[in-house]
């Protein structure tokens, strides 16, 4: 049984043709951070013209290994082999020059620069006077976007784009390096099904050119749609590697979590209570118009729509970030006008935002400081904060949501994306909200 595979035995590996060379090999790589072992003797291999899906729960070490391959981190031990030759990447630039490009889980774009400037930063086209040739840069960007069938203006500022559009710019930037190995860390976490199909067609083109692709995702359907092989990490250890067509969802989940999951989404009965929120003809000029719905206590209301349809804007309007231009919001039968987030929190609203990096995290603060942010007024008085009670609350929420962190004092920026997301969810659950608004809450969250 796949779930019984141990780290030392690695029986999940199936024999592959010995005469087929690997583009990239990871041999017994280990990496530790203060208080935690992120990777312990892991291995990996990528063949030309193939997609290797890398799977694992949050905190399994997937992103850490990719950052080592991309030259961002240095391993404590082990070896990287490129086309059979040992190599050391001391900087990200060295990895890029060797033919490795990476699409990061967190978007790394400059919002006040254009699409063209973001794609070619550090590699700008120059004229005979060694000055930036903006016309040539625009032409190259337009050509790249057209080849990838991405309908965006090269001169548009990235800050004006939606999250999904920014993700497509990240993909275009990675492809622009014309690298032999492309690492994609959760590339579909913020895009719609239509854009996912678009990305898959780009991946198919890259495969036909002999590129090797490492694809990190938590989405089972994507693995079986595009992957040739699947490697699994668990708690910083390498569990095994198999051909994708030899696996199914149950066996893959068992390898990831180390146990059988009898039901992925168990049915739970929840009593529906009184009418809590009523929205009528809610509008925001130029963004959305005449949105109406009712929400009862104990009920889950899903809001669906294509990219740019206004889903996020409705959530932000309910939370007072962008007050509505018309329409009515009724809470407990009483009309309310929410003009700012502070008022929304007082009314019992909570919002987990779509982009945790831009509007959720305080990256330089600890896990504790990030979690307690929304409840500080409840635990302060006479100029003092009740740290003992706050800490106990945060520790309890970490246990309930299984936030993997060496300690609450750990800088939240060092946590995996999924654990960051769970810490932010804990922040809002600690407020005991009456209405919890979740905007793309499963970004970076594993299947377990």
C-alpha positions in Angstrom: 0.0 0.0 0.0 1.3 3.4 -0.9 0.6 5.0 2.4 2.9 2.5 4.1 6.0 3.8 2.2 8.7 4.9 4.6 11.4 7.5 4.1 14.3 5.1 4.3 12.8 2.5 1.9 11.3 4.8 -0.7 9.5 1.8 -2.3 7.3 4.3 -4.3 10.0 4.7 -7.0 9.4 2.8 -10.2 12.3 1.9 -12.5 12.8 4.2 -15.4 14.9 3.7 -18.5 18.6 3.9 -17.5 19.6 5.4 -20.9 17.3 8.4 -20.6 19.3 11.3 -19.2 18.0 13.7 -16.6 18.0 17.5 -17.0 18.1 18.0 -13.2 18.9 15.7 -10.3 18.6 16.4 -6.6 20.7 14.1 -4.5 20.3 13.9 -0.6 19.6 17.6 -0.1 19.1 18.8 3.5 18.2 22.3 4.7 17.5 23.6 8.2 16.3 26.8 9.7 16.3 27.9 13.4 14.1 25.5 15.2 13.0 23.4 12.2 14.4 20.9 9.7 12.9 21.9 6.4 14.4 19.2 4.2 16.1 15.9 5.2 18.0 14.0 2.5 15.5 14.6 -0.2 15.9 13.6 -3.8 14.3 14.5 -7.1 14.8 14.1 -10.8 13.5 15.9 -13.9 13.6 14.5 -17.4 13.5 16.7 -20.6 10.1 17.1 -22.2 8.3 16.0 -19.1 6.2 17.5 -16.2 7.1 16.4 -12.7 4.3 17.2 -10.2 5.7 17.8 -6.6 3.0 17.1 -4.0 2.9 17.4 -0.2 1.1 19.0 2.7 1.8 22.5 3.8 5.3 22.7 5.4 6.5 19.5 3.5 9.5 21.4 2.1 8.4 21.8 -1.5 8.9 25.5 -1.8 12.2 25.3 0.2 13.6 22.8 -2.3 12.6 24.9 -5.2 14.3 28.0 -3.7 17.4 25.9 -3.4 17.2 24.9 -7.0 16.6 28.5 -8.0 19.7 29.7 -6.0 17.7 31.6 -3.4 18.7 29.3 -0.5 21.9 27.3 -0.1 21.6 23.6 1.0 23.3 22.4 4.2 24.3 19.2 2.5 23.6 17.2 -0.7 24.2 17.8 -4.4 22.5 19.3 -7.4 23.3 17.8 -10.8 22.5 19.6 -14.0 22.7 17.4 -17.1 24.6 14.9 -15.1 27.2 17.4 -13.8 27.4 18.6 -10.1 26.7 22.3 -9.9 26.3 25.0 -7.1 24.0 27.9 -7.5 25.3 30.7 -5.2 22.8 33.2 -6.5 19.5 33.3 -8.3 21.3 34.9 -11.3 23.6 31.9 -11.5 20.6 29.5 -11.6 19.0 31.7 -14.3 22.2 31.6 -16.4 22.3 27.8 -16.0 18.8 27.6 -17.5 16.5 27.5 -14.5 13.5 29.8 -14.2 10.9 29.9 -11.4 7.3 31.1 -11.0 7.0 31.8 -7.2 4.0 31.0 -5.1 3.9 34.7 -4.0 3.8 37.1 -6.9 7.1 39.0 -7.3 6.1 42.0 -9.5 6.6 45.7 -9.1 3.1 47.3 -9.1 4.3 50.7 -10.2 6.1 49.4 -13.3 4.7 48.3 -16.6 4.3 44.7 -17.7 7.2 45.1 -20.1 9.4 46.6 -17.4 8.5 43.8 -15.0 9.3 41.1 -17.5 12.6 42.4 -18.6 13.9 44.0 -15.4 17.7 43.4 -15.2 17.7 42.3 -18.9 16.4 45.5 -20.5 17.1 45.9 -24.3 19.6 48.7 -24.8 20.3 51.0 -27.8 23.7 52.0 -29.2 24.1 54.5 -26.4 23.5 51.8 -23.8 20.3 53.3 -22.7 17.0 51.4 -22.3 15.3 50.9 -25.7 11.7 51.2 -24.6 10.4 50.7 -28.1 12.3 47.4 -28.6 11.3 46.3 -25.1 7.6 46.9 -25.9 8.0 45.0 -29.2 9.6 42.0 -27.5 6.9 42.0 -24.8 4.1 42.2 -27.3 5.6 39.4 -29.3 6.0 37.2 -26.1 2.4 37.9 -24.9 1.1 37.1 -28.4 3.0 33.8 -28.5 1.5 32.9 -25.2 -1.9 34.1 -26.2 -2.1 36.5 -23.3 -4.2 39.5 -24.1 -2.6 42.3 -22.1 -1.0 45.7 -23.0 2.8 45.7 -22.4 2.5 49.3 -21.2 -0.2 48.7 -18.6 1.0 49.1 -15.0 1.0 45.9 -13.1 -0.8 47.6 -10.2 -3.9 48.0 -12.4 -4.1 44.2 -13.1 -6.2 41.6 -11.3 -4.4 38.9 -9.3 -5.1 36.4 -12.2 -3.7 38.8 -14.8 -0.6 39.3 -12.6 -0.2 35.6 -12.4 -0.2 35.4 -16.3 2.5 38.1 -16.3 4.6 36.0 -13.9 4.2 33.0 -16.3 5.2 35.2 -19.3 8.3 36.5 -17.4 9.4 32.9 -16.6 9.0 31.8 -20.2 10.9 34.8 -21.4 14.1 33.3 -20.0 13.8 30.5 -22.5 15.1 28.2 -19.7 15.5 24.4 -20.0 13.9 23.9 -16.5 10.8 25.8 -15.4 9.6 25.6 -11.8 6.0 26.5 -11.2 5.0 26.9 -7.6 1.2 27.0 -7.3 0.7 28.8 -10.7 -3.1 28.2 -10.8 -3.9 29.3 -7.2 -5.4 32.6 -8.4 -6.7 32.0 -11.9 -10.0 30.7 -13.3 -10.6 27.4 -15.2 -10.3 29.2 -18.5 -6.8 30.5 -17.6 -5.8 27.1 -16.2 -6.6 25.6 -19.6 -4.6 28.4 -21.2 -1.6 27.6 -18.9 -1.9 23.9 -19.7 -1.6 24.7 -23.4 1.5 26.7 -22.7 3.0 23.8 -20.7 2.2 21.5 -23.6 4.2 23.8 -26.0 7.1 23.9 -23.5 7.1 20.1 -23.3 7.2 19.7 -27.0 10.4 21.9 -27.0 12.1 19.5 -24.6 11.7 21.7 -21.5 11.6 20.0 -18.0 8.9 21.4 -15.8 8.5 21.0 -12.0 4.9 21.7 -11.1 3.9 22.3 -7.5 0.2 22.1 -6.7 -2.4 20.9 -4.3 -5.0 20.2 -7.0 -5.4 16.6 -7.8 -7.2 17.1 -11.1 -4.2 19.2 -12.4 -1.7 16.5 -11.5 -3.5 13.8 -13.5 -4.2 16.2 -16.3 -0.6 17.3 -17.1 2.0 15.4 -15.0 4.1 12.5 -16.3 5.5 11.7 -12.9 4.6 12.6 -9.3 7.0 13.0 -6.4 5.7 13.3 -2.8 7.3 15.0 0.2 6.0 14.8 3.8 7.4 16.8 6.7 10.6 17.5 4.9 11.2 14.0 3.8 11.1 12.4 0.4 8.4 9.7 0.3 8.5 8.4 -3.3 8.1 9.0 -7.0 5.8 7.3 -9.4 4.4 7.6 -12.9 1.1 9.7 -12.8 -0.8 7.1 -14.8 -0.1 4.4 -12.2 -1.8 6.4 -9.4 -5.2 7.6 -8.4 -6.4 10.3 -6.0 -6.7 8.0 -3.0 -3.2 6.6 -3.3 -1.7 10.0 -3.8 -3.5 11.5 -0.8 -2.4 8.6 1.3 1.2 9.2 0.3 0.9 12.9 1.1 -0.8 12.7 4.5 0.5 9.3 5.7 -3.0 8.0 6.4 -6.1 6.9 4.6 -8.8 9.7 4.3 -12.2 7.9 4.3 -13.9 11.0 3.1 -12.2 14.0 1.5 -15.2 16.3 2.2 -17.4 14.6 4.9 -21.1 15.6 4.9 -21.9 17.7 7.9 -25.4 18.8 8.9 -25.6 22.4 10.0 -28.9 23.9 11.2 -30.0 27.0 9.2 -30.9 29.9 11.5 -32.6 33.2 11.2 -31.9 35.7 8.4 -28.6 37.4 9.2 -27.7 39.5 6.2 -29.8 40.8 3.4 -28.3 42.7 0.4 -30.5 44.5 -2.1 -29.4 46.2 -5.4 -25.9 46.7 -4.1 -23.8 48.7 -6.6 -20.4 50.2 -7.0 -20.1 52.6 -9.9 -18.2 51.1 -12.8 -17.5 47.8 -11.0 -20.7 45.9 -10.2 -24.4 46.6 -10.3 -27.6 45.5 -8.5 -26.2 42.6 -6.5 -28.8 41.0 -4.2 -28.8 38.0 -1.9 -29.8 36.7 1.6 -27.6 34.9 4.1 -28.9 33.0 7.1 -27.0 32.1 10.2 -25.3 28.7 9.8 -25.4 29.0 6.0 -22.6 29.1 3.4 -23.1 31.3 0.4 -20.8 30.8 -2.6 -20.1 33.7 -5.0 -18.8 32.6 -8.4 -17.7 34.4 -11.5 -15.0 34.8 -14.0 -11.9 36.9 -13.5 -12.8 40.6 -13.3 -16.5 39.8 -12.7 -16.5 41.7 -9.4 -16.5 38.9 -6.8 -13.6 40.4 -4.8 -15.2 43.9 -5.1 -18.4 42.7 -3.5 -16.5 41.2 -0.6 -14.5 44.5 -0.1 -17.7 46.5 -0.3 -19.4 44.4 2.4 -16.3 44.9 4.6 -16.2 48.7 4.1 -13.0 48.9 2.0 -14.9 50.4 -0.9 -18.3 51.7 0.3 -21.2 51.1 -2.1 -22.5 53.8 -4.3 -26.1 52.6 -4.0 -28.2 49.7 -2.6 -29.0 48.5 0.9 -27.3 46.2 3.4 -29.5 44.9 6.2 -28.0 43.2 9.3 -30.4 41.5 11.8 -33.3 43.3 10.1 -31.7 46.7 10.6 -30.3 48.8 7.7 -26.6 49.5 8.0 -24.1 51.4 6.0 -20.5 50.1 6.5 -18.1 52.9 5.6 -14.8 51.4 6.8 -13.3 48.0 8.0 -13.2 49.2 11.6 -17.0 49.5 11.5 -17.3 46.2 9.8 -15.3 44.4 12.5 -17.5 46.1 15.2 -20.6 44.6 13.4 -19.0 41.1 13.5 -17.7 41.0 9.9 -14.3 39.4 9.0 -12.5 39.3 5.6 -9.8 36.9 4.6 -8.4 38.7 1.5 -7.5 37.2 -1.8 -3.9 38.4 -1.8 -2.3 37.6 1.6 1.1 39.1 0.6 -0.4 42.5 -0.4 -3.3 42.9 2.0 -3.0 40.3 4.7 0.4 39.7 6.1 2.8 41.8 8.1 5.8 39.9 6.8 8.4 41.4 9.2 6.3 40.5 12.3 6.0 37.2 14.1 3.3 34.6 13.8 1.9 35.8 17.2 1.8 39.5 16.2 0.1 38.7 12.9 -2.5 36.5 14.5 -3.4 38.9 17.4 -3.7 42.0 15.2 -7.6 42.0 14.9 -8.3 41.3 18.6 -5.8 43.7 20.2 -8.5 46.2 21.3 -10.2 43.3 23.2 -7.1 42.5 25.1 -5.8 45.9 26.0 -6.7 48.4 28.6 -5.0 51.2 30.6 -2.2 51.2 28.0 -1.3 47.5 28.6 -1.8 44.4 26.5 -2.9 41.1 28.2 -0.1 39.1 26.6 -0.6 35.9 28.6 -4.3 35.6 27.6 -3.5 36.6 24.0 -0.7 34.0 23.7 -3.0 31.3 25.1 -5.6 32.1 22.5 -3.1 32.1 19.7 -1.6 28.8 20.8 -5.1 27.3 20.9 -5.9 28.5 17.4 -2.5 27.2 16.1 -3.4 23.7 17.4 -6.9 23.8 16.0 -5.8 24.9 12.6 -2.6 22.8 12.6 -0.4 25.8 11.8 3.1 24.4 11.5 5.6 26.8 13.0 8.7 26.3 15.3 7.2 28.9 17.7 4.8 31.9 17.8 7.9 34.1 17.7 8.9 32.8 14.3 8.8 35.5 11.5 5.6 34.7 9.5 7.4 35.3 6.3 9.4 32.1 6.8 6.3 29.9 6.9 5.0 28.1 3.9 2.2 29.8 2.0 -0.4 27.4 3.3 0.6 27.9 7.0 0.6 31.7 6.4 -3.0 31.4 5.1 -4.0 29.3 8.2 -2.5 31.9 10.5 -4.5 34.7 8.8 -7.7 32.6 9.0 -6.9 32.2 12.8 -6.6 35.9 13.1 -10.2 36.4 12.0 -11.7 33.4 13.8 -10.3 34.8 17.0 -12.7 37.7 16.6 -15.7 35.3 16.8 -17.2 36.8 13.6 -20.9 36.6 12.8 -20.1 36.9 9.1 -16.9 35.4 7.7 -16.0 36.5 4.2 -13.4 34.2 2.5 -11.9 35.4 -0.8 -10.1 32.5 -2.5 -9.4 31.0 0.9 -7.8 27.7 -0.3 -4.8 29.4 -2.1 -1.8 27.3 -1.1 -3.8 25.0 1.2 -3.1 21.2 1.0 -5.7 18.5 0.6 -5.4 17.3 4.2 
